[in-house]
Amino acid sequence: MKNQLWVLIVIVAFFLSALVGYNISLGTGVEPGYFEAPEAGGYGAGAGAAAPEGIDSEFQEYYQKLTE
């Protein structure tokens, strides 16, 4: 009986933590695919790759100077 209670507590805690984590992630405003987009050469984009969308010219020049 005691083992069944602990198993039940672990299962309930797992689902509650998953629901709380999902609820928190909804409130952050981070869109799907945000972390997969390369923003700089350090994230896997080559030096000759075109700049990803959403980076203004100031950052493009900064990253270009880093490759020189």
Steps between C-alpha positions, in 0.01 A plus 500: 500500500779738588677447166180562307456832680852613402445396139176698493672804654780486241255470209285789625809716563628427149176606334459807719856615428447443127181707507664779701799506263272513198301782655817698574626451145175639363556823692856565381406604147772290337376374166568149370818487295659794681796304633559315173563819296868581451574853615878509465791294380532345843166327460590306188454757224803518274694820444370525143139426594240766450382674813182353642183702493443739786858625548542869429791644304692604813527140618575379149798738482614391846495133406668573168786676678544196726571279198768731360 
